């Protein structure tokens, strides 16, 4: 929240000193908290300034210009590098231990893209798992038995006799039957 200006603080103190109301009435008039008015009055009575105090500094940024230039070089060399890889690079080469969010903020400062995770492709499944996915174990077993039993699936040995192959259906059964 932004601090109230010095002139507003002076108007509030002036209003109270002129007897324009109680602390609660002045707080309602200026739409600020009662404790804030009491604090301004205390500062005024002690002879201190009503100027807002500067904001606290917070935690200093842990990466120097040298670290930022190293990050920029890394991203230029390999533009799809992840935040975790950049953190490990800083730990190994620059001897700086930082959190991935710190690296993310540094890349934002530099106007560089940031990659948060590695794309993982789905694992390849076996042919029989795709054919019988979602079926019970007994139906899987009977289905596998049918695949292995040549006579029940493909009675023809020659592809010229097989109407299914001629119609463009899968050649899997033809290969099993042969």
C-alpha positions as CSV (number, residue, x, y, z in Angstrom):
1,X,0.0,0.0,0.0
2,X,1.3,3.5,-0.9
3,X,1.9,5.9,2.0
4,X,-0.3,9.0,2.4
5,X,1.2,12.2,1.2
6,X,2.7,14.8,3.6
7,X,0.1,17.5,2.7
8,X,-2.8,15.1,3.5
9,X,-1.2,14.3,6.9
10,X,-0.8,18.0,7.6
11,X,-4.5,18.6,6.8
12,X,-5.5,15.8,9.1
13,X,-3.4,17.2,12.0
14,X,-4.8,20.7,11.3
15,X,-8.4,19.5,11.3
16,X,-7.9,17.8,14.7
17,X,-6.2,20.8,16.2
18,X,-9.0,23.1,15.0
19,X,-11.5,20.9,16.8
20,X,-13.4,19.8,13.7
21,X,-14.2,16.5,15.3
22,X,-13.0,13.5,17.3
23,X,-10.4,11.1,16.1
24,X,-13.3,8.8,14.8
25,X,-15.1,11.6,13.0
26,X,-11.9,12.8,11.3
27,X,-11.0,9.2,10.4
28,X,-14.5,8.9,8.8
29,X,-14.1,12.3,7.0
30,X,-10.7,11.5,5.5
31,X,-11.4,7.7,5.1
32,X,-8.3,6.5,7.0
33,X,-7.7,4.6,10.1
34,X,-8.0,6.0,13.6
35,X,-4.6,4.7,14.6
36,X,-3.0,6.5,11.6
37,X,-4.4,9.8,12.8
38,X,-3.1,9.2,16.4
39,X,0.3,8.4,14.9
40,X,0.4,11.6,12.9
41,X,-0.6,13.6,16.0
42,X,2.1,12.0,18.0
43,X,4.7,12.8,15.4
44,X,3.5,16.4,15.2
45,X,3.6,16.9,19.0
46,X,7.1,15.5,19.2
47,X,8.2,17.9,16.5
48,X,9.1,15.3,14.0
49,X,8.4,15.5,10.3
50,X,5.1,14.2,8.9
51,X,6.8,13.1,5.7
52,X,6.3,9.4,4.9
53,X,9.3,7.2,5.8
54,X,11.1,5.5,3.0
55,X,10.2,1.9,2.2
56,X,12.3,-0.9,3.5
57,X,14.9,-2.3,1.1
58,X,14.0,-5.9,1.4
59,X,16.5,-8.6,0.5
60,X,19.2,-7.6,-2.0
61,X,19.4,-9.4,-5.3
62,X,21.9,-12.2,-5.0
63,X,23.1,-12.2,-8.6
64,X,25.7,-9.7,-9.8
65,X,26.2,-8.3,-13.2
66,X,28.8,-10.9,-13.9
67,X,26.3,-13.7,-13.0
68,X,23.7,-12.0,-15.2
69,X,26.1,-11.9,-18.2
70,X,26.9,-15.5,-17.7
71,X,23.2,-16.4,-17.7
72,X,22.7,-14.4,-20.8
73,X,25.6,-16.3,-22.6
74,X,24.2,-19.6,-21.5
75,X,20.7,-18.8,-22.9
76,X,22.2,-17.5,-26.1
77,X,24.2,-20.7,-26.6
78,X,21.4,-23.0,-25.7
79,X,18.0,-21.3,-26.0
80,X,15.9,-24.2,-24.6
81,X,17.9,-24.6,-21.4
82,X,15.7,-25.1,-18.3
83,X,15.8,-23.1,-15.1
84,X,17.1,-26.2,-13.2
85,X,20.0,-26.4,-15.7
86,X,20.8,-22.8,-15.2
87,X,20.8,-23.2,-11.4
88,X,23.2,-26.1,-11.7
89,X,25.4,-24.0,-14.1
90,X,25.5,-21.2,-11.6
91,X,26.4,-23.6,-8.8
92,X,29.2,-25.3,-10.7
93,X,30.7,-22.4,-12.7
94,X,29.9,-19.3,-10.7
95,X,29.8,-20.9,-7.2
96,X,26.5,-19.3,-6.4
97,X,23.6,-21.2,-4.9
98,X,20.3,-19.7,-5.9
99,X,16.7,-20.8,-6.2
100,X,15.1,-21.4,-9.6
101,X,12.7,-18.5,-9.0
102,X,15.8,-16.2,-8.6
103,X,17.0,-17.3,-12.0
104,X,13.6,-16.8,-13.4
105,X,13.5,-13.2,-12.2
106,X,17.0,-12.6,-13.5
107,X,15.9,-13.9,-17.0
108,X,12.9,-11.6,-16.8
109,X,15.2,-8.6,-16.0
110,X,17.3,-9.5,-19.1
111,X,14.2,-10.0,-21.3
112,X,15.1,-13.6,-22.1
113,X,12.8,-16.6,-22.4
114,X,12.6,-19.0,-19.6
115,X,11.9,-22.7,-19.7
116,X,10.5,-24.2,-16.6
117,X,10.2,-27.9,-17.4
118,X,11.4,-30.5,-19.8
119,X,8.9,-31.9,-22.3
120,X,8.3,-35.6,-21.7
121,X,6.9,-37.7,-24.4
122,X,4.5,-40.5,-23.4
123,X,6.1,-43.9,-23.0
124,X,5.8,-46.3,-25.9
125,X,3.4,-49.1,-25.1
126,X,3.6,-52.7,-26.4
127,X,1.3,-53.8,-29.2
128,X,-0.7,-56.2,-27.1
129,X,-1.2,-53.6,-24.4
130,X,-2.7,-51.2,-26.9
131,X,-5.0,-53.9,-28.3
132,X,-6.3,-55.1,-24.9
133,X,-6.1,-52.0,-22.8
134,X,-8.9,-51.7,-20.3
135,X,-10.0,-55.3,-20.6
136,X,-9.8,-57.9,-17.8
137,X,-6.9,-60.4,-17.5
138,X,-9.0,-63.3,-18.8
139,X,-10.1,-61.4,-21.9
140,X,-6.4,-60.4,-22.5
141,X,-5.3,-64.0,-22.2
142,X,-8.0,-65.3,-24.5
143,X,-7.2,-62.5,-27.0
144,X,-3.5,-63.4,-27.0
145,X,-4.4,-67.0,-27.5
146,X,-6.4,-66.1,-30.5
147,X,-3.5,-64.1,-31.9
148,X,-1.2,-67.0,-31.5
149,X,-3.7,-69.5,-33.0
150,X,-3.1,-69.2,-36.7
151,X,-6.0,-71.3,-37.8
152,X,-8.7,-69.3,-36.0
153,X,-7.6,-65.9,-37.3
154,X,-6.3,-66.5,-40.8
155,X,-7.1,-69.7,-42.6
156,X,-5.4,-68.7,-45.8
157,X,-1.7,-68.9,-46.3
158,X,-1.4,-67.1,-49.6
159,X,-2.1,-63.4,-49.7
160,X,-3.8,-63.7,-53.0
161,X,-6.5,-65.8,-51.4
162,X,-7.0,-63.4,-48.6
163,X,-9.8,-60.9,-49.3
164,X,-9.0,-58.8,-46.1
165,X,-5.5,-58.0,-47.3
166,X,-6.8,-57.1,-50.7
167,X,-9.3,-54.6,-49.1
168,X,-6.4,-52.8,-47.4
169,X,-6.8,-54.1,-43.8
170,X,-3.9,-54.6,-41.4
171,X,-1.2,-57.0,-42.5
172,X,-0.5,-58.1,-38.9
173,X,-2.8,-61.1,-39.2
174,X,-1.4,-62.0,-42.5
175,X,2.1,-62.0,-41.1
176,X,1.1,-64.2,-38.1
177,X,-0.7,-66.7,-40.4
178,X,2.3,-67.1,-42.7
